[in-house]
Amino acid sequence: MNTVFALAGIVIKELYRRKDFYVLFVMTAVITVLMGSVSFFHDSSMVRYLKDISLLLIWISALVIAIATTSRQIPAERENRTIFPLLAKPVTRAHVVVGKFAGCWLVCGLALLVFYVFFVVINSSRQGHLPASSFLVAAWLQWMMLGIVVALVLLGSVVFAAPSSNSTICFVIISGILLLGGHLNQLALQQAEPLRTIVYTLYFLVPHLEWYDVRKLVTYERPMPAFIYCAGATVYAIVYMAMLLYGTWLVFRRKALNQ
């Protein structure tokens, strides 16, 4: 575990050196401050609309950070030839996979913490109350979703040659799941066999990232999902992370490092 945490720490330090997070945070902060200023007009519908935009920006920013950070981890080690001295130490390829995953997932968690703390402060200062439990549940579910994303992108980084192609393909896949994943079962009913079976199988195989999106509940201040739902969603995410990481290890352990 010390080896895994050491590798994860390197990934976290990389977040401080790169400008991706700071640019995305400034963009989100500007929109969020705008949301707070609109409450001056006492238009609750406009406030909800801008709150929804701010939460959408947090989702997009977190996805960009997760995909961009994860996609370059293993390819950068190979390109810079640092993978050889790394594995020359008592570090296995499994350590590298788990360490990189843990670092990228923690980076996503730190970014979410900054985004949500700023958003909660602005929201509570304007609306006069602090629904901390709602934001905690929303942040937790989003972090679980990002764990699946990080594991998926890490698998792509050992399959595809370039980080750019991996990022693009993963972003398209993740966007497709978020937008269409929950409707595949309905789409299957409209198809004839054998396409119906294929679509149904795809519906049960893909990770349903849309389950973790509770932005509307936060925006309209509705009750958050019950604890049993959050626990089930957490277990579901952990299972998918484990399967994707195992697949990453299977591919990575057979991959030549000098290619």
C-alpha positions in Angstrom: 0.0 0.0 0.0 2.9 2.4 0.6 3.9 1.9 -3.0 0.4 2.6 -4.2 0.1 5.7 -2.1 3.5 7.0 -3.3 2.4 6.6 -6.9 -0.9 8.3 -6.1 1.0 11.2 -4.5 2.9 11.9 -7.7 -0.4 12.2 -9.6 -1.8 14.6 -7.0 1.3 16.8 -7.2 0.9 16.9 -11.0 -2.5 18.6 -10.5 -0.8 21.6 -8.8 1.7 22.1 -11.7 -0.8 22.0 -14.5 -3.2 24.8 -15.4 -6.2 22.7 -16.4 -7.8 22.8 -12.9 -7.3 26.5 -12.4 -8.8 27.5 -15.8 -11.8 25.3 -15.2 -12.3 26.5 -11.6 -12.2 30.2 -12.7 -14.8 29.5 -15.4 -17.1 27.8 -13.0 -16.5 30.5 -10.4 -17.5 33.3 -12.8 -20.8 31.6 -13.6 -21.4 30.8 -10.0 -20.9 34.4 -8.9 -23.2 35.4 -11.7 -25.8 33.1 -10.2 -25.5 34.8 -6.9 -25.8 38.3 -8.3 -29.1 37.4 -10.1 -30.8 36.8 -6.8 -30.8 40.6 -6.4 -33.8 40.6 -8.8 -35.7 38.2 -6.6 -36.4 35.9 -9.6 -36.3 32.4 -8.2 -36.7 30.7 -11.5 -33.6 32.5 -12.9 -31.6 31.6 -9.8 -32.6 27.9 -10.3 -31.7 28.1 -13.9 -28.2 29.5 -13.2 -27.7 27.1 -10.3 -28.4 24.3 -12.8 -25.8 25.8 -15.2 -23.3 26.0 -12.4 -23.8 22.3 -11.4 -23.5 21.4 -15.1 -20.2 23.2 -15.3 -19.0 21.3 -12.2 -19.9 18.0 -14.0 -18.2 19.0 -17.2 -15.1 20.3 -15.4 -14.8 17.2 -13.3 -15.1 15.0 -16.4 -12.5 17.0 -18.3 -10.1 16.8 -15.3 -10.7 13.0 -14.9 -10.3 12.2 -18.6 -7.3 14.6 -19.2 -5.4 13.6 -16.1 -5.9 9.8 -16.4 -5.3 9.5 -20.2 -1.7 10.8 -20.0 -0.5 8.9 -16.9 0.8 5.6 -18.3 1.6 6.9 -21.9 3.7 9.8 -20.3 5.7 7.3 -18.2 6.4 5.3 -21.3 7.2 8.3 -23.5 9.6 9.7 -20.9 11.1 6.3 -20.3 10.5 6.7 -16.6 8.5 3.5 -16.6 11.7 1.5 -16.7 13.4 2.8 -13.5 10.0 2.7 -11.9 9.5 -1.0 -12.6 13.1 -1.7 -11.8 12.3 -1.0 -8.2 10.1 -3.4 -6.2 7.1 -2.1 -8.1 4.9 -4.4 -10.1 2.6 -3.4 -13.0 -0.4 -4.0 -10.7 1.1 -1.4 -8.4 1.4 1.1 -11.3 -2.2 0.5 -12.3 -3.7 0.8 -8.8 -1.4 3.7 -7.9 -2.3 5.7 -11.0 -6.0 5.0 -10.5 -5.9 6.0 -6.9 -4.0 9.2 -7.7 -6.4 10.2 -10.5 -9.5 9.4 -8.4 -8.2 11.4 -5.5 -7.4 14.3 -7.8 -11.0 14.2 -9.0 -12.1 14.2 -5.3 -10.0 17.2 -4.5 -11.3 19.1 -7.5 -14.9 18.3 -6.6 -14.2 19.5 -3.0 -13.0 22.8 -4.2 -15.9 23.2 -6.7 -18.6 22.3 -4.3 -17.3 24.3 -1.3 -17.2 27.4 -3.4 -20.7 26.6 -4.9 -22.2 26.0 -1.4 -20.7 29.2 0.0 -22.2 31.3 -2.8 -25.5 29.5 -2.7 -25.9 29.7 1.1 -24.9 33.4 1.2 -27.7 34.2 -1.3 -30.5 31.8 -0.2 -29.9 32.1 3.6 -29.6 28.4 4.3 -27.0 25.6 3.8 -28.4 22.2 2.6 -25.1 20.6 3.4 -26.5 17.0 3.3 -27.8 17.5 -0.3 -24.4 18.7 -1.5 -22.6 15.9 0.3 -24.8 13.3 -1.3 -24.4 14.9 -4.7 -20.6 15.2 -4.4 -20.3 11.6 -3.2 -22.4 10.1 -6.0 -20.5 12.2 -8.6 -17.1 11.1 -7.1 -18.3 7.4 -7.4 -19.2 8.1 -11.0 -15.8 9.6 -11.7 -14.2 6.5 -10.2 -15.8 4.5 -13.1 -14.7 7.1 -15.6 -11.1 7.1 -14.3 -10.9 3.3 -14.5 -12.4 3.3 -18.0 -9.9 5.9 -19.3 -7.0 4.1 -17.6 -8.0 1.0 -19.5 -8.1 3.0 -22.7 -4.6 4.4 -22.0 -3.1 0.9 -22.3 -5.2 0.0 -25.4 -5.0 3.1 -27.6 -1.7 4.5 -28.8 -2.0 8.2 -28.1 -3.5 10.0 -25.1 -5.4 12.3 -27.5 -7.2 9.4 -29.2 -7.9 7.8 -25.9 -9.4 11.1 -24.5 -11.6 11.6 -27.5 -12.9 8.1 -27.7 -13.6 7.9 -23.9 -15.3 11.3 -23.9 -17.6 10.2 -26.7 -18.4 6.9 -24.9 -19.0 8.6 -21.6 -21.1 11.3 -23.1 -23.1 8.7 -25.0 -23.7 6.7 -21.8 -24.8 9.8 -19.9 -27.2 10.9 -22.6 -28.5 7.6 -23.9 -27.6 4.9 -21.5 -30.9 5.1 -19.6 -32.9 4.9 -22.7 -31.4 1.8 -24.3 -34.0 -0.5 -22.8 -36.8 1.6 -24.4 -34.9 1.7 -27.7 -34.6 -2.1 -27.6 -38.4 -2.5 -27.5 -38.7 -0.8 -30.9 -36.2 -3.1 -32.5 -36.6 -6.5 -34.2 -34.6 -9.5 -33.3 -31.7 -10.1 -33.1 -31.0 -6.3 -32.7 -33.4 -6.2 -29.7 -31.3 -8.7 -27.8 -28.1 -6.9 -28.7 -29.4 -3.6 -27.5 -30.7 -5.1 -24.3 -27.4 -6.8 -23.7 -25.6 -3.5 -24.2 -28.0 -1.9 -21.7 -27.1 -4.3 -19.0 -23.3 -4.3 -19.8 -22.6 -0.5 -19.8 -22.1 1.3 -16.5 -25.1 3.5 -16.0 -23.4 6.8 -15.1 -26.6 8.6 -15.4 -27.8 7.1 -12.1 -25.3 9.3 -10.3 -26.7 12.6 -11.7 -28.8 14.2 -9.0 -28.4 17.8 -10.2 -32.1 18.4 -10.7 -32.8 17.3 -7.1 -30.2 19.8 -5.8 -31.4 22.6 -8.1 -35.1 22.3 -7.0 -34.2 21.4 -3.4 -36.0 18.0 -3.5 -35.3 15.1 -1.2 -32.1 13.3 -2.0 -32.0 9.5 -2.7 -32.3 7.3 0.4 -29.2 5.8 2.0 -30.0 2.4 0.6 -29.9 3.8 -2.9 -26.6 5.6 -2.3 -25.1 2.5 -0.8 -26.2 0.4 -3.7 -24.8 2.9 -6.2 -21.5 2.9 -4.3 -21.2 -0.9 -4.5 -22.2 -0.8 -8.2 -19.5 1.7 -8.9 -16.8 -0.2 -6.9 -17.7 -3.4 -8.8 -17.2 -1.7 -12.2 -14.0 0.0 -11.0 -12.6 -3.4 -9.9 -13.6 -5.1 -13.3 -12.1 -2.2 -15.3 -8.9 -2.2 -13.3 -8.5 -5.9 -13.6 -8.9 -5.6 -17.4 -6.3 -2.8 -17.4 -3.9 -5.0 -15.5 -4.5 -8.0 -17.9 -3.7 -5.8 -20.9 -0.8 -3.9 -19.3 1.1 -6.9 -18.1 1.3 -8.3 -21.6 2.1 -5.0 -23.3 5.7 -4.2 -24.4 6.9 -1.1 -22.7 9.3 -0.1 -25.5 6.5 0.4 -28.1 
